[in-house]
């Protein structure tokens, strides 16, 4: 029986990955903060139905000793590093926290695996934010990186660290460059969840308006369970490598809103108002991924169009 360790197991991707691995007879271990264990009904809501099949370990990504102890004890065959701080802020304190937590957490995990479980296969969840401001679309693994946020910078620095451990120390370490992916388990701080939840509240008479920013903004939106399948397939391949995981299709926020409200029999124009606080200028060249490499190498491809993803909400 394979043994897997997942950071960020209570999040959208971590919960779907845990389901996939349990279904494949893995012994699944999850790294969580102690307060999540103490308040499991709320903080672990995505995986409450799986709790009997998961062994939880209290540890913090910014504490190298706690990570080392967990890895030395678990001796995982596969480690999926999905946890990250992604809060968008412009204060120095928040930027410092995002950068140090994301980079140091990845570093501490890799260093601990190198010393305590060197045969473990390691997956790092990168982000399309690593590309940032681009000169061409769609983007693939050879596209130059030009991050424009602390989050993107932290992910890119971690990606380079993963490659360094692969080339310098021989670890089976991989990065998946994940574009936006959605599901009913998406956190409410994301615009997609904001749209679908507020549309439902409006339909039920619990709200009357939805405030959004730039409706013309474009995103490459995929289906989270599809992307988790890709994550798993990357660690089953015979050689470690890095892959873009995307649909290759852009949709506007307006398309998303139109679909969500239409599914409920509503016209979004009657309820949506533009709020300058949320407005962001659209990119001259949007982020849109080219997943040819993973499709050719691993046979992966997305299965759900955006309208079906929204309908599932």
C-alpha positions in Angstrom: 0.0 0.0 0.0 1.4 3.4 -1.0 1.6 6.1 1.6 0.9 9.7 0.7 1.4 13.0 2.7 -0.7 16.0 1.6 -0.2 19.6 2.7 -3.3 21.7 2.3 -5.5 18.6 2.6 -8.5 20.6 3.8 -8.6 22.9 0.8 -10.3 22.4 -2.5 -7.5 20.5 -4.2 -6.4 18.6 -1.1 -9.8 17.2 -0.4 -10.3 16.0 -4.0 -6.8 14.5 -4.0 -7.5 12.7 -0.7 -10.6 11.2 -2.2 -8.7 10.1 -5.3 -5.9 8.5 -3.2 -8.2 6.7 -0.8 -10.1 5.3 -3.8 -6.8 3.9 -5.0 -6.1 2.3 -1.7 -3.4 4.7 -0.5 -2.7 5.3 3.2 -3.4 9.0 3.3 -1.7 11.4 5.8 -2.6 15.1 6.1 -0.6 18.0 7.4 -2.8 20.4 9.3 -2.5 23.1 11.9 -3.4 22.1 15.5 -6.4 24.6 15.6 -7.9 22.8 12.5 -7.9 19.5 14.4 -9.5 21.2 17.5 -12.2 22.9 15.3 -12.5 20.1 12.6 -16.2 20.6 11.9 -15.5 24.0 10.4 -11.9 24.1 9.4 -11.9 20.6 7.9 -15.4 20.7 6.4 -14.2 19.6 2.9 -12.9 16.4 4.3 -15.2 15.6 7.2 -16.6 12.7 5.2 -13.0 11.3 4.9 -11.7 11.8 8.4 -11.9 8.1 9.3 -9.6 7.4 6.4 -7.0 10.1 7.0 -4.3 10.3 9.6 -3.7 13.9 10.6 -0.5 15.4 11.8 -0.3 18.8 13.5 2.6 20.8 12.0 3.3 24.2 10.6 5.0 25.0 7.2 7.2 27.6 8.9 8.5 25.1 11.4 11.2 22.9 9.9 11.5 20.6 12.9 7.8 19.8 13.0 7.8 19.0 9.3 11.0 16.8 9.6 9.4 14.9 12.5 6.2 14.2 10.5 8.2 13.1 7.4 10.5 10.9 9.4 7.6 9.2 11.1 5.3 8.8 8.0 8.0 7.9 5.5 5.7 8.8 2.6 6.1 7.3 -0.9 4.5 10.5 -2.4 4.3 14.0 -1.0 1.8 16.6 -2.4 2.6 20.1 -1.4 -0.6 22.0 -2.1 -0.7 24.4 0.9 0.1 28.1 0.3 -0.6 31.6 1.5 -2.4 33.4 -1.3 -4.1 36.4 0.4 -3.7 39.4 -1.8 -2.5 42.5 0.1 -0.3 45.5 -0.5 1.1 45.8 3.0 4.8 44.9 3.7 3.8 42.7 6.6 1.5 40.6 4.5 3.9 40.4 1.6 6.7 39.3 3.9 4.4 36.6 5.4 3.3 35.3 2.0 6.9 35.2 0.6 8.5 33.5 3.7 5.7 31.1 4.3 5.4 29.8 0.8 9.1 29.6 0.0 10.3 28.4 3.4 7.5 25.8 3.6 8.6 24.4 0.3 12.3 24.5 1.3 11.7 22.8 4.7 9.7 20.0 3.0 12.3 19.3 0.4 15.1 19.4 2.9 13.3 17.1 5.2 12.5 14.7 2.4 16.1 14.7 1.2 17.3 13.7 4.7 14.5 11.5 6.0 12.7 10.0 3.0 14.9 10.6 -0.2 12.9 8.1 -2.3 9.6 10.0 -1.8 8.2 11.5 -4.9 7.4 15.2 -4.5 4.7 17.4 -6.2 4.7 21.2 -5.8 1.6 23.2 -6.8 2.8 26.1 -8.9 0.6 28.7 -10.3 -0.1 30.6 -13.6 0.7 33.7 -11.5 4.3 32.7 -12.0 4.0 33.9 -15.6 2.5 37.3 -14.5 2.7 39.8 -17.3 3.3 37.8 -20.5 4.1 38.7 -24.1 2.3 35.9 -25.8 -0.6 33.5 -25.3 -1.1 30.6 -24.6 1.7 30.0 -22.2 3.7 26.7 -22.0 6.6 25.4 -20.0 9.1 27.4 -22.1 7.3 30.7 -21.6 9.5 33.2 -19.7 8.3 33.9 -16.1 7.5 37.5 -15.2 5.5 37.5 -11.9 3.8 40.7 -10.8 2.7 39.8 -7.3 4.4 38.6 -4.2 2.3 35.4 -4.4 3.6 34.8 -8.0 7.2 35.5 -6.9 6.9 33.1 -4.0 5.6 30.4 -6.2 8.3 31.0 -8.8 11.1 30.9 -6.2 9.7 27.7 -4.9 9.5 26.3 -8.4 13.2 27.0 -9.0 14.0 25.3 -5.6 12.1 22.2 -6.7 14.1 22.1 -9.9 17.3 22.5 -7.9 16.5 19.6 -5.6 15.7 17.5 -8.7 19.0 18.3 -10.5 21.4 18.6 -7.6 20.1 15.9 -5.3 18.3 13.5 -7.6 14.9 13.9 -5.9 11.8 12.9 -7.9 10.5 16.5 -7.6 7.9 18.0 -10.0 6.0 21.2 -10.4 2.5 21.5 -11.8 1.8 25.0 -13.1 -1.9 25.2 -12.3 -4.2 27.7 -14.0 -7.5 28.6 -12.3 -9.6 25.6 -11.4 -13.0 25.6 -9.8 -15.5 23.4 -7.9 -18.2 23.7 -5.2 -15.4 23.4 -2.7 -13.8 26.7 -3.8 -13.1 29.1 -1.0 -15.5 32.1 -0.7 -12.6 34.6 -1.1 -12.4 33.7 -4.8 -14.6 35.6 -7.3 -16.1 32.4 -8.8 -17.5 31.3 -5.4 -18.6 34.9 -4.7 -20.6 34.9 -7.9 -22.3 31.5 -7.5 -23.1 31.9 -3.8 -24.5 35.4 -4.2 -26.6 34.3 -7.3 -28.1 31.6 -5.1 -28.8 34.0 -2.3 -30.5 36.4 -4.8 -32.6 33.5 -6.2 -33.7 32.6 -2.6 -34.6 36.3 -1.8 -31.7 36.6 0.7 -29.8 39.3 -1.3 -30.6 41.7 -4.1 -27.2 42.8 -5.5 -23.8 41.3 -6.5 -20.9 43.8 -6.7 -18.1 42.9 -9.0 -15.1 44.5 -10.7 -14.0 44.2 -14.3 -16.4 41.9 -16.2 -14.2 41.9 -19.2 -11.3 40.2 -17.3 -10.4 36.8 -18.9 -9.5 33.6 -17.1 -8.6 30.0 -18.1 -11.0 28.1 -15.8 -10.8 24.4 -15.4 -12.4 21.7 -13.1 -10.6 21.0 -9.9 -11.1 17.2 -9.9 -9.6 17.1 -13.4 -6.6 19.0 -12.2 -6.1 16.7 -9.2 -6.1 13.8 -11.6 -3.3 15.5 -13.5 -1.4 16.1 -10.2 -1.6 12.4 -9.4 -0.5 11.3 -12.9 2.6 13.5 -12.7 3.9 11.5 -9.8 3.2 8.2 -11.5 5.3 9.0 -14.5 8.7 7.3 -14.9 10.7 10.6 -14.9 10.2 13.8 -12.9 9.2 16.9 -14.9 7.2 20.1 -14.8 3.9 20.6 -16.6 1.4 23.3 -17.4 -2.1 22.2 -16.3 -4.8 24.2 -18.1 -7.8 24.1 -20.5 -6.4 26.4 -23.1 -9.7 28.3 -23.3 -10.4 31.7 -21.9 -13.7 33.0 -20.6 -14.6 36.4 -19.3 -16.0 37.1 -15.9 -19.1 38.3 -17.7 -19.5 34.9 -19.3 -19.2 33.3 -15.9 -21.8 35.6 -14.4 -24.2 35.2 -17.3 -24.0 31.4 -17.1 -24.5 31.3 -13.3 -27.5 33.6 -13.3 -29.0 32.0 -16.4 -28.9 28.6 -14.7 -31.1 30.1 -12.0 -33.5 31.6 -14.5 -32.2 35.2 -13.8 -30.7 38.0 -15.9 -27.5 39.1 -14.3 -28.0 42.7 -15.6 -30.8 43.1 -13.1 -28.6 42.4 -10.1 -24.9 43.0 -10.9 -23.3 46.4 -10.2 -19.7 47.4 -10.8 -17.8 48.4 -7.7 -14.6 50.4 -8.2 -13.1 48.8 -5.2 -13.0 45.4 -7.0 -12.0 46.8 -10.5 -8.7 45.6 -12.0 -7.5 46.5 -15.4 -7.6 43.6 -17.8 -4.3 42.2 -18.9 -3.1 43.2 -22.4 -2.4 39.5 -23.0 -4.4 37.2 -20.8 -3.1 34.1 -19.0 -4.1 31.1 -20.9 -2.3 27.7 -20.6 -1.0 25.3 -23.3 -1.3 21.8 -21.8 0.1 20.0 -24.9 3.1 18.6 -22.9 1.0 16.9 -20.3 -1.5 15.7 -22.8 1.2 14.1 -25.0 3.3 12.7 -22.1 0.6 11.5 -19.7 -2.6 11.4 -21.7 -4.3 14.0 -19.5 -7.0 16.3 -20.7 -9.8 18.4 -19.1 -13.2 16.8 -19.1 -15.7 19.5 -18.1 -16.6 22.7 -20.0 -17.1 25.8 -17.9 -20.9 25.7 -18.1 -21.0 22.2 -16.6 -18.6 23.3 -13.8 -21.0 26.1 -12.9 -24.0 23.9 -13.1 -22.5 21.6 -10.5 -22.4 24.5 -8.0 
